[in-house]
Amino acid sequence: MNDFIQPDWPAPENIKAYTTTRNTGVSEASYASFNLATHVNDNPQHVLKNRAILKQSLNLPAEPVWLEQVHGVCVLDTDNYSSNQADAAFSTHIKQVCVVMTADCLPVLICNRQGTKVAAAHAGWRGLQAGIIERTIDALQEDPASCLLWLGPAIGAQAFEVGDEVREAFVNEMPTTAEAFVANRPGHWLADIYQLARIRLQKKGVNEIYGGGLCTYTDSSRFYSYRRDNHSGRMASLIWRET
């Protein structure tokens, strides 16, 4: 059985959500072993095999809508789209699987309390600062207070060092985000991407935010980390409506 992570959140029973780890696939070397990304120079046949394992292991109702992520703020409607270049996806239909891939960036899974809408967002610092999660909630056309969000595995606060320009980008727009940065060395800060997301989401009006606390950088046995390894696979975070 694959080592999947299931969100610990009070989502409706018809909502299915998982994040993969790097384990029990067929990829080799720095991609070992459950890489699901086609764009990282892994053996394409290994990726296809891993995706087949994923579909079988989770009994997916359909092939996930794999995105071409670009650290932007485009949100894809998986029920009606012409291009897959986006950093978030949503669906209001049953058995449509939304997915994002990460290896340090923050994956965010979203549903509404009624269990009729689902979404997945990929938030690196650029996307987070530009509002990708807020735009995903807007795309759902749902009151933020009725949304449940789960923050998946991302680089932890003790490993995510950024420069002055990153801190300034957040703080100039939203001064309260200053508390998510700790001075590390001249011109550099340790950033808490989970806290940054929570501060922004609370301002948006989201009350139910779950997850956080995992670190892709330090937990090399379970997670890929681009910052740690440079040549790295990707985990997938998936969500769909079963009914």
HUPE-V988205 format. One record per residue. N is the residue number from 1. RES is the residue in one small letter. SS is DSSP state (H for helix, E for strand, L for the rest). Layout:
n:N res:RES ss:SS
n:N res:RES ss:SS
//
This chain:
n:1 res:m ss:L
n:2 res:n ss:L
n:3 res:d ss:L
n:4 res:f ss:L
n:5 res:i ss:E
n:6 res:q ss:L
n:7 res:p ss:L
n:8 res:d ss:L
n:9 res:w ss:L
n:10 res:p ss:L
n:11 res:a ss:L
n:12 res:p ss:L
n:13 res:e ss:L
n:14 res:n ss:L
n:15 res:i ss:E
n:16 res:k ss:E
n:17 res:a ss:E
n:18 res:y ss:E
n:19 res:t ss:E
n:20 res:t ss:L
n:21 res:t ss:L
n:22 res:r ss:L
n:23 res:n ss:L
n:24 res:t ss:L
n:25 res:g ss:L
n:26 res:v ss:L
n:27 res:s ss:L
n:28 res:e ss:L
n:29 res:a ss:H
n:30 res:s ss:H
n:31 res:y ss:H
n:32 res:a ss:L
n:33 res:s ss:L
n:34 res:f ss:L
n:35 res:n ss:L
n:36 res:l ss:L
n:37 res:a ss:L
n:38 res:t ss:L
n:39 res:h ss:L
n:40 res:v ss:L
n:41 res:n ss:L
n:42 res:d ss:L
n:43 res:n ss:L
n:44 res:p ss:H
n:45 res:q ss:H
n:46 res:h ss:H
n:47 res:v ss:H
n:48 res:l ss:H
n:49 res:k ss:H
n:50 res:n ss:H
n:51 res:r ss:H
n:52 res:a ss:H
n:53 res:i ss:H
n:54 res:l ss:H
n:55 res:k ss:H
n:56 res:q ss:H
n:57 res:s ss:H
n:58 res:l ss:L
n:59 res:n ss:L
n:60 res:l ss:L
n:61 res:p ss:L
n:62 res:a ss:L
n:63 res:e ss:L
n:64 res:p ss:L
n:65 res:v ss:E
n:66 res:w ss:L
n:67 res:l ss:L
n:68 res:e ss:E
n:69 res:q ss:L
n:70 res:v ss:L
n:71 res:h ss:L
n:72 res:g ss:L
n:73 res:v ss:L
n:74 res:c ss:L
n:75 res:v ss:E
n:76 res:l ss:E
n:77 res:d ss:E
n:78 res:t ss:L
n:79 res:d ss:L
n:80 res:n ss:L
n:81 res:y ss:L
n:82 res:s ss:L
n:83 res:s ss:L
n:84 res:n ss:L
n:85 res:q ss:E
n:86 res:a ss:L
n:87 res:d ss:L
n:88 res:a ss:E
n:89 res:a ss:E
n:90 res:f ss:E
n:91 res:s ss:E
n:92 res:t ss:L
n:93 res:h ss:L
n:94 res:i ss:L
n:95 res:k ss:L
n:96 res:q ss:L
n:97 res:v ss:L
n:98 res:c ss:E
n:99 res:v ss:E
n:100 res:v ss:E
n:101 res:m ss:E
n:102 res:t ss:E
n:103 res:a ss:L
n:104 res:d ss:L
n:105 res:c ss:L
n:106 res:l ss:E
n:107 res:p ss:E
n:108 res:v ss:E
n:109 res:l ss:E
n:110 res:i ss:E
n:111 res:c ss:E
n:112 res:n ss:E
n:113 res:r ss:L
n:114 res:q ss:L
n:115 res:g ss:L
n:116 res:t ss:L
n:117 res:k ss:L
n:118 res:v ss:E
n:119 res:a ss:E
n:120 res:a ss:E
n:121 res:a ss:E
n:122 res:h ss:E
n:123 res:a ss:E
n:124 res:g ss:L
n:125 res:w ss:H
n:126 res:r ss:H
n:127 res:g ss:H
n:128 res:l ss:H
n:129 res:q ss:H
n:130 res:a ss:H
n:131 res:g ss:L
n:132 res:i ss:H
n:133 res:i ss:H
n:134 res:e ss:H
n:135 res:r ss:H
n:136 res:t ss:H
n:137 res:i ss:H
n:138 res:d ss:H
n:139 res:a ss:H
n:140 res:l ss:L
n:141 res:q ss:L
n:142 res:e ss:L
n:143 res:d ss:L
n:144 res:p ss:H
n:145 res:a ss:H
n:146 res:s ss:H
n:147 res:c ss:E
n:148 res:l ss:E
n:149 res:l ss:E
n:150 res:w ss:E
n:151 res:l ss:E
n:152 res:g ss:L
n:153 res:p ss:L
n:154 res:a ss:E
n:155 res:i ss:L
n:156 res:g ss:L
n:157 res:a ss:L
n:158 res:q ss:L
n:159 res:a ss:L
n:160 res:f ss:L
n:161 res:e ss:E
n:162 res:v ss:E
n:163 res:g ss:E
n:164 res:d ss:H
n:165 res:e ss:H
n:166 res:v ss:H
n:167 res:r ss:H
n:168 res:e ss:H
n:169 res:a ss:H
n:170 res:f ss:H
n:171 res:v ss:H
n:172 res:n ss:H
n:173 res:e ss:H
n:174 res:m ss:L
n:175 res:p ss:H
n:176 res:t ss:H
n:177 res:t ss:H
n:178 res:a ss:H
n:179 res:e ss:H
n:180 res:a ss:H
n:181 res:f ss:E
n:182 res:v ss:E
n:183 res:a ss:E
n:184 res:n ss:E
n:185 res:r ss:E
n:186 res:p ss:L
n:187 res:g ss:L
n:188 res:h ss:E
n:189 res:w ss:E
n:190 res:l ss:E
n:191 res:a ss:E
n:192 res:d ss:L
n:193 res:i ss:H
n:194 res:y ss:H
n:195 res:q ss:H
n:196 res:l ss:H
n:197 res:a ss:H
n:198 res:r ss:H
n:199 res:i ss:H
n:200 res:r ss:H
n:201 res:l ss:H
n:202 res:q ss:H
n:203 res:k ss:H
n:204 res:k ss:H
n:205 res:g ss:L
n:206 res:v ss:L
n:207 res:n ss:L
n:208 res:e ss:E
n:209 res:i ss:E
n:210 res:y ss:E
n:211 res:g ss:E
n:212 res:g ss:L
n:213 res:g ss:L
n:214 res:l ss:L
n:215 res:c ss:E
n:216 res:t ss:L
n:217 res:y ss:L
n:218 res:t ss:L
n:219 res:d ss:L
n:220 res:s ss:L
n:221 res:s ss:L
n:222 res:r ss:L
n:223 res:f ss:L
n:224 res:y ss:L
n:225 res:s ss:L
n:226 res:y ss:H
n:227 res:r ss:H
n:228 res:r ss:H
n:229 res:d ss:H
n:230 res:n ss:L
n:231 res:h ss:L
n:232 res:s ss:L
n:233 res:g ss:L
n:234 res:r ss:L
n:235 res:m ss:E
n:236 res:a ss:E
n:237 res:s ss:E
n:238 res:l ss:E
n:239 res:i ss:E
n:240 res:w ss:E
n:241 res:r ss:E
n:242 res:e ss:L
n:243 res:t ss:L
//
